[in-house]
Amino acid sequence: MCGFAGEFRCNSSSRCDLGLVSAMAAKVAHRGPDQQGFFQCPTGRCAISFHRLAVLDIAGSRQPMQTSDGRYTIAFNGEVYNYNVLRERLLRAGVNFTTAGDTEVLLQMYAQFGRGMLTELEGMFALAVYDSQEHSLFLARDRLGQKPLWWAQVPGGVVFASEAQALLLHPQVSKAVSHEALCHYLSVGYVPAPMSFWSGVNKLPPASCMLLPNDPAPTRYWNPEELPPVGGDWQELVRQRVTASVASHMNSDVALGALLSGGVDSTIVTALMCKHVGKSGGVKSFTAKFDDVEYDESRQAAQTARLLGTDHTELLIRPTASEALALVTRVFAEPFADSSALPTTLICAAARQHVTVALTGDGGDEAFAGYERYRAMQLAAGIGGFGYLILRAAGAAAGLIAPHRERNRLRLLCRFTEALPYPFGVQYFMHRALFRPDDLAYLLCEPFVGSVDVECAQRWFTDLYEEADTDSEVARAQYHDLRTYLPDDLLVKSDLASMASSLELRAPLLDHQTVQIGLHMPEELKLHRGVGKAILRHVFADIMPKHVIKGPKKGFGVPLARWLREDLRGELEGRLLDKSFLGQGIFRPEAVHGLVNDHVKGTDDHSHRLWALLVLAASGVLR
């Protein structure tokens, strides 16, 4: 993994400032502590500064890297897992190599095939390639968005970087807050690509590329709905592809391990790692141990590790309310409301004391329908007239007795039945939303609310839901999550949380062919009798302990509701009720007071809504 920043001038009227570019890259130096490199072309039209985390070809593969003739220069963050296959193809075509890693393979692939190379790559990547002959800059990002790439237009050109704070250092990048992005953040807890919180800054979307100065906007080169011809049965396809993906993700010249929870996905990945190394053993596994039993899976993970024979380490993680806001706002420059960002950051920091690379189970829920909300969509799609009436009545009755806790089963039943009268896309939005349009209309004050479209986020969300070409509401929900929740929330979290400690995370279940197989297989193979990821449980039953196969899905997070009522109450009231926050002309004071008072008194649970507002206030982006 690495971090880089650069500037490209579309014409020769001005030169890039390598000193400024280097200062920008210094903001992401934590991503690559092993080597620093610089590039500026003779004409001054392109400058790149790079910080490398050396994982493959430690002594070689220094970046930025140039072809021998000096025409092409690349900055590359990520891993290409099939680089050896591509290397052999290029060798047969007469290409010579001077290094042993994947960076030079990427560079030569671009020299040979241009943007056409992207369909040949298997891996995670964000890259920039400068062509000194054509005076062009090529930017690209991997299919599922595992590695980030930010860019912004400046007078006469563009600047680009691995993280937002690098771009924000540039004096010509606008820091004005996007009102549309604010509405999206308040609606779903993150800002989806290509938007960012700043009107002058863009995120290159997953599976997208652009060639400057020719392309006016990024273009997509892959869609998860596209499935190449496959043969054989689904179970064998899953076994073969997941097994091969885990093996390819283990290629490393530095210490490597696995983050092992008590769940299905990470257990499969760890078990396949053990199978791949065979009798030589030595797979290192790491599990987070929490004091709060509601979030602790260390006992189940330790049992799994014993059965698999891994070299297992428990990482004692004690997230505290006092460090929560400071850590999250330091690591996440753009406001980010996923409360599990804190424990994820702490786990990565602890694991980095032992390894440089760690495999995870990320992607299993999206690819193989593991979330409870997929089951909700399946139920909603299958409910008949009489069943609908019964459920609506049950939901109304549950509302009278349900405890005021967001994750309480009766409260979830209320939310499920409340959504039933609406179209499926709106239902899915209601399952995911923090603030709905009517909530925003009350939360935002006049005249600010009149200057924004409070329905923009719901409209974007439902339009994306309807894009999927399928009759299955479960597959539509999966497709939706693969297009936004996964790359804009989960992968942002895993990238920034791990890179804060220079730890490389790899997710074998996010192999794009594995994802396509999971998306297209019959629904009953994914959701069977109300249990998600059914095919994974069945196909890998021979290598998974029974307590994992039959175990319930457990959330990963912090005791947010209690923190906001107790440990963080002073911070909550001090930030959200202060005139510096309420006096900005954005939020209606009585609405914010109501949310805080209801939560503190225990008359309602607004944990995630208040956390989103608290992160926003602490981030300082509105100032």
ZAFI-498343 format. One record per residue (C-alpha): x, y, z. Coordinates in Angstrom, 2 decimals, decimal comma. Layout:
residues N
c1 c2 c3
X Y Z
...
***
This chain:
residues 623
c1 c2 c3
0,00 0,00 0,00
1,04 3,53 -0,60
0,04 7,15 -0,65
0,68 9,73 -3,33
-0,22 13,20 -4,49
0,30 14,93 -7,80
-0,51 17,80 -10,08
-1,09 17,88 -13,84
-1,19 20,94 -16,08
-3,31 20,70 -19,22
-1,14 23,23 -21,06
2,38 24,60 -20,88
1,45 28,06 -19,63
2,47 27,21 -16,05
4,59 24,67 -14,18
3,65 22,36 -11,34
5,10 23,16 -7,94
6,94 20,03 -6,79
7,43 21,55 -3,33
3,70 22,00 -2,91
3,02 18,51 -4,27
5,53 17,05 -1,81
3,85 18,91 1,06
0,51 17,47 -0,07
1,97 13,96 -0,16
3,39 14,44 3,34
-0,24 14,47 4,52
-0,49 10,80 3,48
3,02 9,72 4,52
1,48 7,31 7,07
0,30 5,20 4,14
3,86 4,47 3,06
6,68 4,75 5,62
9,26 2,67 3,72
10,29 4,84 0,77
9,71 8,33 -0,59
10,01 9,24 -4,24
9,49 12,27 -6,49
8,88 12,96 -10,15
8,63 16,10 -12,23
8,66 16,01 -16,01
11,10 18,33 -17,82
8,28 20,55 -19,09
6,92 20,96 -15,56
3,45 19,82 -16,61
3,28 16,91 -14,17
4,65 16,40 -10,66
4,15 13,43 -8,34
5,30 12,74 -4,78
5,03 9,20 -3,43
5,24 7,35 -0,09
5,62 3,58 -0,32
4,71 0,70 1,96
6,98 -2,04 0,63
5,15 -5,38 0,42
6,44 -6,98 -2,79
9,95 -6,69 -4,23
11,17 -4,77 -1,20
14,47 -3,56 -2,63
13,09 -2,82 -6,09
9,79 -1,41 -7,37
10,50 2,09 -6,14
7,97 4,72 -7,16
7,17 6,83 -9,06
8,41 4,37 -11,71
9,25 5,16 -15,34
9,58 3,11 -18,50
13,14 2,87 -19,83
12,42 5,42 -22,55
10,99 7,88 -20,01
7,63 8,12 -21,76
5,39 6,69 -19,04
5,53 7,36 -15,29
3,28 5,56 -12,80
2,16 6,08 -9,21
0,30 3,01 -7,97
-1,39 2,21 -4,67
-2,61 -1,35 -4,14
-1,91 -4,91 -5,21
-2,45 -6,74 -8,51
-2,87 -10,39 -7,60
-2,51 -11,82 -11,12
0,62 -9,83 -11,95
2,72 -12,96 -12,48
0,31 -14,20 -15,16
0,37 -10,78 -16,85
4,16 -10,65 -16,52
4,55 -13,96 -18,37
2,29 -12,69 -21,15
4,38 -9,55 -21,52
7,64 -11,52 -21,48
6,37 -13,64 -24,36
5,61 -10,41 -26,21
9,24 -9,31 -25,82
8,89 -6,93 -22,87
11,89 -6,81 -20,54
11,65 -6,24 -16,78
14,14 -4,79 -14,31
12,09 -5,38 -11,13
10,16 -8,29 -9,62
6,98 -6,63 -8,34
3,58 -5,75 -9,74
4,24 -2,03 -10,33
6,38 -2,52 -13,42
3,86 -5,03 -14,77
1,16 -2,37 -14,48
3,39 0,20 -16,13
4,16 -2,08 -19,08
0,52 -3,15 -19,38
-0,45 0,49 -19,79
2,34 1,06 -22,30
1,05 -1,88 -24,34
-2,73 -1,62 -23,98
-3,62 1,78 -22,55
-6,90 1,84 -20,62
-7,75 -1,54 -22,11
-5,48 -3,10 -19,49
-8,03 -2,50 -16,75
-10,21 -5,46 -17,70
-7,15 -7,73 -17,33
-6,34 -6,72 -13,76
-7,34 -8,70 -10,68
-6,76 -6,74 -7,53
-7,19 -3,49 -5,69
-5,65 -0,34 -7,06
-5,67 3,39 -7,52
-3,19 4,63 -10,10
-1,99 7,61 -12,05
0,02 7,30 -15,28
1,63 10,29 -16,98
2,39 10,05 -20,71
5,08 12,58 -21,61
4,61 12,06 -25,34
0,87 12,73 -25,38
1,02 15,08 -22,39
-1,83 13,17 -20,78
-2,67 11,86 -17,32
-4,57 8,61 -16,79
-6,39 7,99 -13,49
-8,08 4,70 -12,59
-9,56 2,87 -9,64
-10,27 -0,82 -9,02
-13,65 -2,38 -9,73
-15,06 -2,43 -6,20
-13,36 0,67 -4,81
-10,95 -0,89 -2,35
-8,35 1,83 -2,92
-9,25 5,55 -2,95
-8,39 8,26 -5,44
-9,41 11,91 -4,99
-9,06 14,67 -7,56
-9,92 18,33 -8,01
-9,84 20,82 -10,82
-7,60 23,84 -10,39
-6,96 26,65 -12,88
-5,17 25,08 -15,84
-5,19 21,49 -14,58
-5,99 18,99 -11,85
-4,54 17,79 -8,58
-4,96 14,22 -7,31
-4,18 12,29 -4,13
-4,84 9,19 -2,05
-6,68 11,09 0,69
-8,72 14,27 0,95
-6,44 16,16 3,33
-3,68 16,17 0,72
-5,89 17,95 -1,81
-7,21 20,40 0,76
-3,66 21,66 1,30
-3,58 23,02 -2,24
-4,43 26,75 -2,16
-6,49 26,61 -5,36
-8,81 23,78 -4,24
-12,18 25,08 -3,07
-13,04 24,13 0,51
-16,67 25,30 0,26
-19,11 22,75 1,70
-21,45 21,07 -0,76
-25,05 21,34 0,48
-26,00 18,31 -1,58
-23,21 16,28 0,03
-24,37 17,43 3,47
-27,87 16,09 2,74
-26,42 12,76 1,63
-24,25 12,53 4,73
-27,19 13,20 7,04
-29,29 10,68 5,13
-26,93 7,68 4,99
-23,93 8,58 7,13
-21,40 9,03 4,34
-20,91 10,99 1,11
-21,11 8,74 -1,98
-18,71 9,09 -4,90
-18,21 11,07 -7,04
-19,27 13,74 -4,53
-17,31 14,86 -1,52
-18,10 17,20 1,36
-16,23 19,93 -0,51
-17,76 21,29 -3,69
-14,35 21,57 -5,35
-13,19 18,03 -4,57
-14,20 14,78 -6,30
-13,78 11,08 -5,63
-13,04 8,90 -8,62
-15,82 6,26 -8,43
-15,03 2,54 -8,31
-14,54 0,81 -11,68
-13,89 4,19 -13,28
-11,09 5,86 -15,18
-10,40 9,14 -16,94
-7,80 10,39 -19,39
-6,91 14,04 -19,02
-7,24 16,45 -20,69
-9,45 14,47 -23,11
-12,19 13,07 -20,86
-14,62 15,60 -19,40
-15,68 13,11 -16,71
-14,83 9,59 -15,49
-16,18 6,59 -17,39
-17,04 3,15 -16,00
-15,17 0,14 -17,35
-16,98 -2,60 -15,36
-20,39 -3,36 -13,90
-21,02 -6,08 -11,30
-24,10 -7,16 -13,25
-21,91 -8,31 -16,14
-21,30 -12,04 -15,77
-18,93 -13,83 -18,15
-20,03 -17,28 -19,38
-19,56 -19,86 -16,63
-19,93 -23,60 -16,55
-20,50 -26,15 -13,82
-22,66 -25,92 -10,72
-22,78 -22,90 -8,42
-21,32 -24,71 -5,44
-18,25 -25,81 -7,33
-17,83 -22,33 -8,82
-17,86 -20,79 -5,36
-15,41 -23,32 -3,95
-12,95 -22,95 -6,80
-13,06 -19,17 -7,05
-12,88 -18,40 -3,33
-10,07 -20,93 -2,83
-8,07 -19,47 -5,72
-8,67 -15,93 -4,52
-7,38 -16,62 -1,01
-4,26 -18,27 -2,44
-3,51 -15,29 -4,71
-4,03 -12,83 -1,85
-1,31 -14,55 0,21
1,56 -13,45 -2,05
3,75 -11,20 0,10
7,39 -10,53 0,88
6,55 -9,29 4,40
4,81 -10,76 7,46
1,19 -11,69 6,73
-1,74 -12,80 8,87
-5,54 -12,90 9,11
-8,07 -10,87 11,09
-10,27 -13,60 12,53
-13,65 -12,85 14,09
-16,25 -15,38 15,19
-18,06 -15,15 11,87
-18,34 -17,18 8,68
-16,39 -14,99 6,27
-13,13 -14,50 8,15
-13,20 -18,15 9,25
-13,41 -19,33 5,63
-10,54 -17,05 4,63
-8,37 -18,20 7,55
-9,20 -21,87 7,00
-8,29 -21,63 3,32
-5,03 -19,89 4,24
-4,20 -22,83 6,51
-5,11 -25,26 3,74
-2,90 -23,39 1,28
0,23 -23,50 3,46
-0,40 -27,15 4,32
1,71 -28,92 6,92
4,21 -26,09 7,08
1,60 -24,14 9,07
2,43 -20,80 10,59
-0,69 -18,83 9,64
-0,95 -15,96 12,07
-4,47 -14,98 13,17
-5,61 -12,00 15,22
-8,84 -11,38 17,07
-10,08 -8,30 18,84
-10,98 -8,85 22,47
-13,49 -6,39 23,94
-14,48 -5,94 27,58
-18,10 -5,47 26,48
-19,51 -8,99 25,93
-22,06 -7,67 23,43
-19,26 -7,04 20,93
-16,68 -9,61 22,01
-16,17 -12,67 19,79
-12,75 -13,61 21,11
-13,89 -16,85 22,76
-15,44 -18,18 19,54
-12,45 -17,00 17,50
-9,98 -18,65 19,88
-11,90 -21,91 19,57
-11,76 -21,59 15,78
-8,03 -20,84 15,87
-7,34 -23,95 17,96
-9,25 -26,14 15,54
-7,52 -24,61 12,51
-4,09 -24,67 14,16
-3,19 -21,01 13,64
-0,64 -19,01 15,57
-3,31 -16,98 17,35
-3,07 -13,65 19,14
-5,82 -11,84 21,01
-5,62 -8,06 20,67
-7,13 -6,36 23,69
-9,11 -3,43 22,35
-10,53 -0,94 24,82
-12,19 1,84 22,83
-13,00 4,73 25,10
-15,44 7,53 24,62
-12,76 10,08 25,39
-10,62 9,06 22,40
-13,49 8,32 20,00
-14,09 11,72 18,43
-10,46 12,82 18,30
-9,33 9,58 16,65
-12,16 9,39 14,12
-11,84 13,01 13,03
-8,05 12,67 12,75
-8,18 9,57 10,58
-11,27 10,52 8,54
-10,86 14,00 7,07
-14,32 13,85 5,52
-17,13 13,42 8,08
-17,86 9,71 8,40
-20,64 8,43 10,66
-19,92 4,69 10,84
-19,32 4,19 14,58
-17,35 0,97 13,96
-14,57 3,13 12,50
-13,13 3,53 16,01
-12,66 -0,16 16,91
-11,51 -0,91 13,35
-8,78 1,72 13,63
-7,65 0,36 17,01
-7,62 -3,25 15,80
-5,50 -2,34 12,80
-3,05 -0,44 14,97
-2,69 -3,45 17,27
-2,30 -5,95 14,40
0,39 -3,78 12,79
2,65 -4,55 15,75
2,84 -8,12 14,42
2,28 -8,08 10,64
2,32 -5,71 7,66
-0,44 -7,46 5,68
-3,68 -8,98 6,96
-6,44 -10,83 5,12
-10,05 -10,13 6,10
-13,54 -11,46 5,40
-14,82 -8,17 3,97
-17,28 -8,56 1,10
-18,92 -11,81 2,12
-22,11 -10,16 3,31
-22,58 -8,15 0,10
-21,63 -10,94 -2,29
-23,59 -13,73 -0,59
-26,50 -11,91 1,10
-25,43 -11,94 4,73
-27,26 -8,89 6,06
-30,59 -9,12 7,85
-31,93 -6,37 5,61
-31,68 -8,76 2,65
-33,97 -11,11 4,52
-36,31 -8,16 5,12
-36,45 -7,45 1,38
-37,09 -11,12 0,66
-39,97 -11,17 3,14
-41,42 -7,93 1,82
-41,39 -9,24 -1,74
-43,19 -12,44 -0,76
-45,92 -11,07 1,50
-49,49 -11,61 0,29
-52,56 -9,53 1,11
-53,57 -11,26 4,35
-49,97 -11,61 5,54
-49,45 -7,92 4,89
-52,40 -6,99 7,12
-51,23 -9,31 9,90
-47,70 -7,90 9,83
-48,90 -4,31 9,82
-51,09 -5,02 12,85
-48,21 -6,80 14,60
-45,93 -3,85 13,92
-48,45 -1,41 15,34
-48,83 -3,53 18,49
-45,06 -3,91 18,85
-44,69 -0,16 18,70
-46,62 0,13 21,95
-44,25 -2,07 23,93
-40,92 -2,01 22,05
-37,98 -0,71 24,12
-36,33 2,46 22,87
-33,22 0,72 21,53
-32,30 0,87 17,85
-31,36 -2,80 17,52
-34,16 -4,26 19,65
-36,02 -6,99 17,72
-39,42 -5,44 18,32
-38,13 -2,06 17,24
-36,77 -3,63 14,06
-40,18 -5,21 13,46
-41,75 -1,76 13,75
-39,36 -0,33 11,18
-39,93 -3,27 8,84
-43,71 -3,00 8,89
-43,61 0,79 8,67
-41,79 0,46 5,34
-44,09 -2,15 3,80
-46,56 0,24 2,08
-43,78 1,87 0,05
-42,06 0,80 -3,21
-39,15 -1,59 -2,66
-36,49 1,03 -3,37
-37,98 3,35 -0,74
-38,28 0,42 1,68
-34,59 -0,28 1,33
-33,80 3,38 1,88
-35,91 3,34 5,06
-33,91 0,34 6,33
-30,68 2,24 5,77
-31,48 5,91 6,43
-30,46 8,04 9,39
-32,62 11,04 8,47
-35,39 10,75 5,87
-36,55 13,73 3,79
-39,27 14,73 6,28
-36,71 14,46 9,11
-34,32 16,73 7,21
-37,09 19,23 6,52
-37,50 19,60 10,30
-33,81 19,29 11,25
-32,61 22,00 8,85
-33,61 25,55 9,60
-35,00 28,30 7,41
-33,77 29,70 5,09
-31,13 26,95 4,68
-33,70 24,22 4,07
-35,09 26,27 1,22
-31,72 26,26 -0,52
-31,33 22,47 -0,59
-33,26 19,55 -1,98
-34,01 17,40 1,07
-35,17 14,57 -1,19
-31,94 14,41 -3,25
-30,40 11,55 -1,24
-33,55 9,40 -1,26
-33,99 10,00 -4,99
-30,36 9,05 -5,69
-30,71 5,99 -3,46
-33,93 4,68 -5,05
-32,79 5,41 -8,60
-29,66 3,34 -7,99
-31,79 0,56 -6,50
-33,93 0,42 -9,65
-30,88 0,20 -11,95
-30,36 -3,51 -11,28
-31,66 -5,70 -14,11
-33,24 -8,41 -11,96
-36,60 -9,47 -10,56
-35,07 -10,39 -7,20
-35,32 -7,73 -4,50
-32,48 -9,46 -2,67
-30,23 -9,13 -5,72
-31,29 -5,49 -6,13
-30,28 -4,79 -2,55
-26,96 -6,59 -3,07
-26,31 -4,62 -6,25
-27,10 -1,39 -4,42
-24,70 -2,20 -1,58
-21,95 -3,15 -4,02
-22,35 0,20 -5,76
-22,42 2,46 -2,71
-22,49 1,06 0,86
-19,48 -1,19 0,26
-17,17 1,33 -1,51
-18,41 4,51 0,16
-18,68 3,24 3,74
-17,10 -0,14 4,49
-14,08 0,13 2,22
-13,45 3,76 3,16
-13,41 2,60 6,76
-11,08 -0,35 6,18
-8,69 1,66 3,98
-8,31 4,70 6,22
-8,38 2,74 9,49
-5,65 0,35 8,31
-3,51 2,90 6,48
-3,43 5,10 9,59
-1,09 2,42 10,98
0,53 1,41 7,66
-1,28 -1,94 7,65
-2,35 -3,44 4,33
-5,74 -5,18 4,41
-6,67 -7,64 1,68
-10,17 -9,00 1,08
-10,24 -12,25 -0,97
-14,06 -12,30 -1,01
-13,95 -9,02 -2,95
-12,37 -10,76 -5,92
-14,58 -9,37 -8,69
-15,39 -12,77 -10,18
-16,43 -14,07 -6,76
-18,71 -11,04 -6,34
-20,28 -11,60 -9,76
-20,95 -15,26 -8,96
-22,60 -14,33 -5,66
-24,71 -11,63 -7,27
-26,03 -13,86 -10,06
-26,65 -17,18 -8,33
-30,25 -18,18 -7,48
-31,62 -16,43 -4,41
-32,34 -19,66 -2,55
-28,65 -20,54 -2,56
-27,83 -17,33 -0,69
-30,82 -16,98 1,62
-32,16 -20,31 2,81
-34,82 -20,51 5,51
-33,97 -17,04 6,68
-30,21 -17,71 6,98
-27,84 -15,66 4,83
-24,67 -16,85 3,09
-26,19 -20,33 2,92
-23,97 -21,47 0,06
-20,78 -20,45 1,91
-21,90 -22,38 4,99
-22,60 -25,44 2,87
-19,64 -25,39 0,48
-17,04 -24,82 3,19
-18,66 -26,92 5,92
-15,76 -29,37 5,66
-13,21 -26,77 6,81
-15,34 -24,65 9,15
-16,01 -25,45 12,79
-19,67 -26,21 13,50
-20,00 -23,42 16,05
-19,25 -20,95 13,25
-21,63 -22,49 10,73
-24,54 -22,41 13,17
-23,59 -19,24 15,02
-25,60 -16,02 14,70
-24,25 -12,94 12,95
-22,85 -10,51 15,50
-22,46 -6,80 15,09
-19,15 -4,99 15,31
-19,11 -1,69 17,07
-19,12 0,25 20,32
-21,76 0,85 23,03
-22,79 4,06 21,32
-26,16 4,59 23,03
-24,62 4,36 26,50
-21,65 6,52 25,58
-23,88 9,32 24,36
-25,95 9,18 27,58
-22,97 8,89 29,91
-19,31 9,17 28,87
-19,90 11,44 25,87
-22,83 13,39 27,26
-20,72 16,43 28,05
-19,16 16,38 24,59
-22,57 15,81 22,99
-24,25 18,72 24,71
-21,17 20,92 24,57
-20,80 20,61 20,80
-24,32 20,18 19,46
-26,07 22,66 21,75
-23,38 25,31 21,52
-24,16 28,49 19,59
-21,07 27,97 17,42
-22,83 24,92 15,95
-26,46 26,01 16,12
-25,66 29,57 15,10
-24,42 28,64 11,64
-27,87 28,89 10,14
-28,00 25,23 9,13
-29,73 23,33 11,93
-32,98 24,14 13,70
-32,06 24,55 17,41
-35,27 23,02 18,72
-34,79 19,95 16,51
-31,25 19,33 17,76
-32,27 19,99 21,38
-35,10 17,49 20,95
-32,84 14,74 19,65
-30,31 15,26 22,44
-32,88 15,50 25,24
-34,89 12,46 24,10
-31,76 10,34 23,90
-30,24 11,48 27,19
-33,53 10,92 29,03
-33,95 7,49 27,45
-37,31 8,27 25,87
-35,84 7,40 22,45
-32,66 6,00 20,94
-31,06 8,43 18,49
-27,57 6,91 18,77
-26,55 6,93 15,14
-28,28 10,19 14,28
-26,53 11,96 17,13
-23,20 10,34 16,35
-23,45 11,62 12,76
-24,15 15,14 14,03
-21,41 14,92 16,65
-18,79 13,77 14,12
-19,90 16,58 11,81
-19,54 19,17 14,56
-16,16 17,82 15,71
-14,76 17,64 12,17
-14,87 21,41 11,81
-15,75 21,26 8,09
-18,72 23,59 8,55
-16,58 26,37 9,99
***
